[in-house]
Amino acid sequence: VQAHIVKEHFMNVDNQKEQAGKHNVSRLANADSAYTTQLLVKALTSILWQIGRVKHSFGAGLVLSRSNGNVMWYKADTKASLEKLIWNAFPAITDPNGYGALILVMSAIVSRGPNMIVKDMDDVIGSAGKLVGAHGYCTQELVNLLLIGQAVSNVFDGNKVLESDTPSSSDELIELRGISSRSEIGFLTLFEWYKYVEVGSYFKNPKYPVWVVCSESHFSTIFLHDEQFVSTRGDVTLKVKSDSEPLIMVYYDGLHRKRKK
């Protein structure tokens, strides 16, 4: 969600440049609460709308609880109507004593469709994958669902087919599903340095200079300073004055200042 917030900020910067010729914009660190609230709503809208627009998805919408303990699905036919739904539900989504993260995950699941989520995942051991793994951590499938709209199990480009050790036949081929096209937001992981996984170019070179970073225990966000790039319809071009000028990256870790009591 933080990565989508930064992406929405970059999109807003692009619009300001086109409409008013502005080149110097305030950084996120100086943004007021009204602006960051707007970015959060647009980020949640972007996540769910992208999921609902992917081929064979059920459609974008929001899952909200009712007073009787049940939940209700509110489907949106347009991105504007989805954003309005999220604005109306914003107090429930951001309630510190509520279930904002659960609302987002449930909405993402229904928007894609549970059956399609199962089909997105690898089935290498005869059973479907999961969205929540060991110790309550989200899996790569859930991360990919929120980043690209599909709950695929891998982060390399495209799909890979593995052959089994037994005599070859079409029934014994295993397909590993990866990222099918260039993502708006990127993904990097420390586990690639350990040589456990391979991150493809679709995630390493996103349309906007924003990446979700996976470390051993949690996720964080890194992005390029907004004054060092120009973007035309989501295609990044770096604006570096000289070869010796360093790129300024901003790293956000929500757990950085938290300590165990």
C-alpha positions in Angstrom: 0.0 0.0 0.0 2.9 2.4 0.8 4.4 1.7 -2.6 1.0 2.4 -4.3 0.8 5.7 -2.3 4.2 6.8 -3.7 3.2 5.8 -7.2 0.0 7.9 -6.9 2.1 10.8 -5.8 4.3 10.5 -8.9 1.2 10.3 -11.1 -0.1 13.5 -9.4 3.2 15.2 -10.0 3.0 14.3 -13.7 -0.5 15.7 -14.0 0.6 19.0 -12.3 3.5 19.3 -14.7 1.2 18.8 -17.7 -1.5 21.1 -16.5 0.4 23.9 -14.8 4.0 23.5 -16.0 5.2 23.0 -12.5 8.6 21.4 -12.1 9.3 21.8 -8.3 6.9 19.8 -6.2 6.8 19.3 -2.4 8.1 16.0 -1.3 5.9 13.5 0.5 7.7 14.3 3.7 6.2 17.8 3.6 2.7 16.8 2.5 -0.3 17.6 4.7 -2.8 15.0 6.0 -5.4 16.0 3.4 -3.0 15.2 0.6 -1.8 11.9 2.1 -5.3 10.8 2.8 -6.2 11.4 -0.8 -3.2 9.4 -1.9 -4.2 6.5 0.4 -7.7 6.4 -1.1 -6.3 6.5 -4.6 -3.8 3.8 -3.8 -6.5 1.4 -2.4 -8.6 2.2 -5.5 -5.7 1.5 -7.8 -5.0 -1.8 -6.2 -8.6 -3.1 -6.3 -9.3 -1.7 -9.8 -6.2 -3.3 -11.3 -7.3 -6.7 -9.8 -10.8 -6.3 -11.1 -9.6 -5.5 -14.6 -7.3 -8.5 -15.0 -8.6 -11.1 -17.4 -11.2 -13.5 -15.9 -11.5 -11.5 -12.7 -14.8 -11.1 -10.9 -14.7 -7.3 -10.9 -13.5 -4.5 -8.6 -15.3 -3.9 -5.4 -15.2 -3.6 -1.6 -16.0 -6.1 1.1 -17.4 -4.5 4.3 -18.9 -5.9 7.5 -22.5 -5.4 8.5 -24.0 -4.9 12.0 -25.3 -8.5 12.0 -21.7 -9.9 11.7 -22.0 -10.8 8.0 -20.1 -9.1 5.2 -21.4 -7.4 2.1 -19.8 -7.2 -1.3 -20.1 -3.8 -3.1 -19.1 -4.0 -6.7 -18.0 -1.0 -8.7 -18.6 -0.6 -12.4 -16.1 2.4 -12.8 -12.9 3.4 -11.1 -14.6 6.6 -10.0 -17.4 4.7 -8.3 -14.9 2.4 -6.6 -13.0 5.5 -5.3 -16.3 6.8 -3.9 -17.0 3.5 -2.2 -13.6 3.7 -0.5 -14.1 7.3 0.6 -17.5 6.3 2.1 -15.9 3.4 3.9 -12.7 5.3 4.9 -13.5 5.6 8.6 -14.0 1.8 8.9 -10.8 1.1 6.8 -8.6 3.4 8.9 -10.2 2.7 12.3 -7.2 1.7 14.7 -9.5 -0.8 16.3 -10.9 -2.1 13.1 -9.9 -4.5 10.3 -8.5 -2.3 7.5 -5.9 -4.8 6.3 -8.5 -7.6 6.4 -10.9 -5.4 4.4 -8.3 -4.9 1.7 -7.3 -8.5 1.5 -10.9 -9.8 1.4 -11.8 -7.2 -1.2 -8.7 -8.3 -3.3 -9.7 -11.9 -3.1 -13.3 -11.3 -4.2 -12.3 -8.9 -6.9 -10.0 -11.5 -8.5 -12.3 -14.4 -7.6 -11.3 -17.3 -5.3 -11.3 -19.8 -8.2 -9.1 -17.6 -10.3 -6.7 -17.1 -7.4 -6.3 -20.8 -7.1 -5.6 -21.1 -10.9 -3.0 -18.3 -10.6 -0.9 -20.2 -8.2 1.6 -22.9 -8.9 0.4 -26.4 -8.1 3.7 -28.3 -7.9 2.8 -30.7 -5.1 -0.8 -31.5 -5.8 -2.4 -28.8 -3.7 -3.0 -25.1 -4.2 -0.8 -22.4 -2.6 -1.8 -20.0 0.1 -2.1 -16.3 0.7 -0.9 -16.5 4.3 2.1 -18.7 5.1 4.1 -19.7 8.1 4.0 -17.4 11.2 1.2 -15.4 9.7 3.4 -13.9 7.0 1.8 -13.1 3.7 3.1 -15.2 0.8 4.5 -14.1 -2.6 1.1 -14.9 -4.1 -0.6 -12.2 -1.9 2.1 -9.7 -2.6 1.8 -10.3 -6.4 -2.0 -10.1 -6.1 -1.7 -6.5 -4.7 1.1 -5.5 -7.1 0.0 -6.9 -10.4 -3.6 -8.1 -9.8 -2.7 -11.9 -10.1 -1.8 -14.3 -7.3 1.0 -15.9 -9.3 3.7 -17.7 -7.2 6.9 -16.4 -8.7 8.7 -13.1 -9.5 10.6 -14.0 -12.7 9.4 -12.9 -16.2 6.8 -15.1 -17.8 6.1 -18.8 -17.1 8.6 -21.6 -16.9 7.9 -25.3 -17.7 9.8 -28.0 -15.7 10.0 -31.6 -16.8 9.7 -34.4 -14.3 12.2 -37.1 -13.9 9.8 -39.8 -15.2 9.3 -40.4 -18.9 8.0 -37.2 -20.5 4.4 -36.6 -21.2 2.2 -33.6 -21.2 0.6 -34.6 -17.9 4.0 -34.6 -16.2 5.1 -31.1 -17.1 5.0 -28.5 -14.3 4.3 -24.9 -15.2 5.7 -22.2 -12.8 3.8 -18.9 -13.2 5.6 -15.6 -13.1 5.1 -11.9 -14.1 3.5 -11.6 -17.5 4.2 -7.9 -18.2 6.0 -4.8 -16.9 4.6 -3.8 -13.6 3.8 -0.2 -12.5 5.5 -0.9 -9.2 8.6 -3.0 -8.8 9.7 -5.7 -6.4 13.1 -6.6 -5.0 14.1 -9.1 -2.5 17.1 -9.9 -0.3 16.5 -13.6 -1.1 17.8 -13.0 -4.6 21.2 -12.1 -3.2 21.0 -15.4 -1.3 20.3 -17.0 -4.7 17.0 -18.4 -3.5 14.8 -16.7 -6.1 15.2 -14.8 -9.4 13.5 -11.5 -9.9 12.8 -10.7 -13.6 13.1 -7.4 -15.5 9.3 -6.8 -15.3 9.7 -6.2 -11.6 13.2 -4.8 -11.5 12.4 -2.1 -14.1 8.8 -0.9 -13.3 7.0 1.9 -15.0 7.4 4.1 -11.9 10.6 4.2 -9.8 9.0 2.5 -6.8 9.9 -0.9 -5.4 8.6 -3.1 -2.6 11.6 -4.7 -0.9 11.4 -8.0 0.9 13.9 -8.7 3.7 14.0 -11.7 6.0 11.0 -10.8 8.1 9.0 -8.0 6.6 8.4 -5.7 3.6 9.5 -2.1 3.1 9.4 0.5 0.3 12.2 2.3 -1.7 11.7 4.9 -4.3 13.6 7.4 -6.4 13.6 11.1 -5.3 10.7 12.7 -7.3 12.9 15.5 -8.7 15.3 13.1 -10.4 12.9 11.6 -12.9 10.4 12.6 -15.5 7.6 10.3 -16.6 5.5 10.2 -19.7 2.4 8.1 -19.1 4.1 5.9 -16.6 7.4 5.3 -18.4 10.3 6.5 -16.3 13.2 8.6 -17.6 16.0 9.5 -15.2 16.9 13.2 -15.0 20.5 13.1 -13.9 22.6 16.2 -14.6 25.9 14.4 -14.9 27.5 10.9 -14.6 28.9 11.8 -11.2 25.6 12.9 -9.7 24.3 10.3 -7.3 20.8 9.0 -7.5 18.8 9.9 -4.4 16.7 7.0 -3.1 14.2 7.3 -0.3 13.7 4.2 1.9 10.7 3.7 4.1 10.5 1.0 6.8 7.4 1.1 9.0 9.2 -1.0 11.7 12.4 1.0 11.8 11.6 2.8 15.1 9.7 0.0 16.8 11.3 -1.8 19.6 10.2 -4.7 21.7 9.1 -3.7 25.2 
